[in-house]
Amino acid sequence: MIDLHTHSLLSDGALLPSELARRAEEKGYRAIGITDHADASNLDFVTGAVLRACRDINKNWRIKAIPGVELTHMPVESLKSAVRLARSKGIRLILIHGETLSEPVIPGTNRQALLAGPTILTHPGLISIEDAKLAAAKGVYLEITARPGHSLTNGHVASIAKIAGAGLVLNSDSHEPGDLITREFAEKILLGAGLDKKEAGQVFKNSERLVLRLLDIKRLV
């Protein structure tokens, strides 16, 4: 299992990054993205802390921990500069919080997020075909999520991504230990979103290829 969207107590999660990674490893994860919520107030702190934690985890454990951030509820005018700042700090896994139905995200965030160039647009809600095509053109992955509330539009995201040719990834958006999922359950979520088994397999391949690129390695053990 590969999961590129989780939260530790560096933002609103329940666990230290190391405990989050350890629990994920015990559940069969090969790689985990630790992507705490950030905006202008805490971006410096979160990036430094998650980089240090992931270096320690990767030095000592088998699971690969990828340092990241999820830029969340920011003014859309600030997204590009926040992405640039995160990259300058050494963060390669950059998520932007999309227009989920379950939170009051600023309308137009999906489009401005895609223009800012993140790695993944998370839970993009009722994303338009135009924005999905923009994601495809820019190589930004759209997220299918296990998170209650955010998952209400999984079927829409999956169908629009197929039409637009946009890549999909499946993530848990974990905040609590019980939020981590198995690969078997992840496949059920993908099938529930309307994908067939072959298409679900491609989603898992997308995540693995992304991890290899982010870590600049040839394979995961």
C-alpha positions in Angstrom: 0.0 0.0 0.0 1.2 3.5 -0.9 -0.6 6.5 0.7 0.5 10.0 -0.2 -1.9 12.0 1.9 -1.7 11.8 5.7 -1.5 14.1 8.7 0.5 14.0 11.9 0.3 16.2 15.0 2.4 18.7 13.2 -1.0 19.9 12.1 -4.3 18.3 13.0 -3.4 14.6 13.1 -3.2 12.5 16.3 0.3 10.9 15.9 3.9 12.0 15.7 5.3 11.4 12.2 7.4 8.4 13.4 4.4 6.7 15.0 2.3 7.4 12.0 4.9 5.8 9.8 5.3 2.8 12.2 1.6 2.1 12.3 1.5 2.4 8.5 4.4 0.0 8.1 2.7 -2.5 10.4 -0.4 -2.3 8.2 1.6 -3.2 5.1 2.5 0.2 3.7 5.6 0.5 1.6 5.5 4.3 1.4 3.7 7.1 3.1 3.5 10.8 2.4 3.4 12.9 5.6 1.6 16.0 4.3 0.5 18.2 7.1 -1.8 21.2 6.6 0.0 24.4 6.0 -0.6 28.1 5.0 1.4 31.3 5.4 1.4 30.9 9.2 3.2 27.6 9.6 4.8 26.6 6.3 8.3 27.2 7.5 7.7 25.2 10.7 5.9 22.3 9.0 8.4 21.8 6.2 11.4 21.8 8.5 9.9 19.4 11.0 8.6 16.9 8.4 11.9 16.9 6.5 13.8 16.0 9.7 11.3 13.3 10.7 11.3 11.7 7.3 15.1 11.7 7.1 15.2 9.8 10.4 12.5 7.3 9.4 14.2 6.6 6.0 17.6 6.1 7.6 16.4 3.5 10.0 13.2 1.8 8.7 12.1 -0.1 5.7 9.0 2.0 5.0 9.7 5.1 2.8 8.4 8.3 4.4 8.0 11.2 1.9 8.0 14.7 3.4 5.2 16.9 2.0 2.6 19.5 2.8 -1.1 20.1 2.0 -1.7 23.8 1.4 -5.1 24.3 2.9 -7.8 27.0 2.7 -5.3 29.6 1.6 -6.2 32.7 -0.4 -5.9 31.5 -4.0 -3.7 34.4 -4.8 -1.0 33.0 -2.5 -0.9 29.5 -3.8 1.8 29.9 -6.4 4.2 31.6 -3.9 3.5 28.9 -1.3 4.3 26.2 -3.7 7.5 27.9 -4.7 8.5 28.3 -1.0 7.8 24.7 -0.1 9.9 23.5 -3.1 12.7 25.9 -2.0 12.7 24.2 1.4 13.2 20.8 -0.2 9.5 19.6 -0.3 8.7 17.7 -3.5 5.3 16.2 -2.5 3.0 19.2 -2.6 -0.8 18.8 -2.2 -3.4 21.5 -2.5 -6.7 21.1 -0.7 -9.4 21.0 -3.4 -13.0 22.0 -3.5 -14.5 19.2 -1.3 -18.2 19.4 -0.7 -17.7 19.0 3.0 -15.8 22.2 3.7 -16.2 25.9 2.7 -13.4 26.0 0.2 -13.1 29.2 -1.9 -14.8 28.7 -5.3 -12.1 28.6 -8.0 -9.5 27.0 -5.7 -9.3 23.9 -8.0 -8.3 26.0 -11.0 -5.8 28.2 -9.2 -4.4 25.2 -7.4 -3.7 23.5 -10.7 -2.1 26.6 -12.1 0.2 26.7 -9.1 1.6 23.3 -10.0 1.2 20.9 -7.1 1.8 17.2 -7.2 -1.8 16.2 -6.2 -5.0 18.1 -6.1 -6.8 16.5 -3.1 -10.5 15.7 -3.0 -11.4 18.1 -5.8 -15.2 17.8 -5.3 -17.3 18.5 -8.4 -14.3 19.3 -10.5 -15.1 20.6 -14.0 -14.1 18.8 -17.2 -12.0 21.9 -18.1 -10.1 21.8 -14.8 -9.6 18.0 -15.1 -8.1 18.6 -18.6 -5.8 21.2 -17.1 -4.7 18.6 -14.5 -4.0 16.2 -17.3 -2.0 18.8 -19.2 0.1 19.8 -16.2 0.6 16.3 -14.9 -1.2 16.9 -11.6 -2.9 13.9 -10.1 -6.5 14.0 -8.9 -7.3 12.2 -5.7 -9.8 9.5 -4.9 -10.1 9.6 -1.1 -11.1 7.3 1.7 -11.9 10.2 3.9 -15.6 10.4 4.9 -17.2 13.6 3.6 -14.5 14.2 1.0 -15.3 10.8 -0.6 -18.9 11.9 -1.5 -17.6 12.9 -5.0 -15.3 10.0 -5.7 -17.5 8.7 -8.5 -17.6 12.1 -10.2 -13.8 12.6 -9.9 -13.2 9.1 -11.3 -15.5 9.6 -14.3 -14.3 13.1 -15.1 -10.7 12.0 -14.9 -11.3 9.2 -17.3 -12.9 11.6 -19.9 -10.1 14.2 -19.4 -7.2 11.7 -19.3 -6.1 12.9 -15.9 -4.1 10.6 -13.6 -5.7 9.4 -10.4 -4.2 8.4 -7.0 -5.9 6.9 -4.0 -5.1 8.2 -0.5 -6.5 7.9 3.0 -6.2 11.5 4.2 -5.5 9.9 7.6 -5.7 11.9 10.8 -6.2 9.1 13.3 -4.6 5.6 13.6 -7.9 4.0 12.5 -7.9 6.0 9.2 -5.1 4.0 7.7 -6.4 1.5 5.2 -5.3 -1.8 3.6 -4.7 -2.2 -0.1 -7.7 -4.5 -0.2 -10.0 -1.8 1.2 -8.4 0.8 -1.1 -9.3 -1.4 -4.1 -12.9 -1.6 -2.9 -13.0 2.2 -2.7 -11.8 2.5 -6.3 -14.3 -0.1 -7.5 -17.0 1.8 -5.6 -16.0 5.0 -7.4 -16.8 3.2 -10.7 -13.4 2.0 -11.9 -12.9 -1.5 -13.0 -10.1 -3.8 -11.7 -7.7 -2.8 -14.5 -8.3 0.9 -13.9 -7.9 0.4 -10.2 -4.6 -1.3 -10.9 -3.5 1.7 -12.8 -4.3 4.0 -9.9 -1.9 1.9 -7.7 0.7 2.0 -10.4 0.4 5.8 -10.6 1.2 6.0 -6.8 4.2 3.8 -7.1 5.6 5.7 -10.1 5.1 8.9 -8.2 7.0 7.6 -5.2 9.9 6.4 -7.3 10.1 9.9 -9.0 9.8 11.8 -5.7 12.5 9.7 -4.0 14.6 9.3 -7.1 14.9 5.6 -6.7 14.4 2.6 -9.1 12.1 0.4 -7.1 10.3 0.0 -3.8 10.9 -3.1 -1.6 
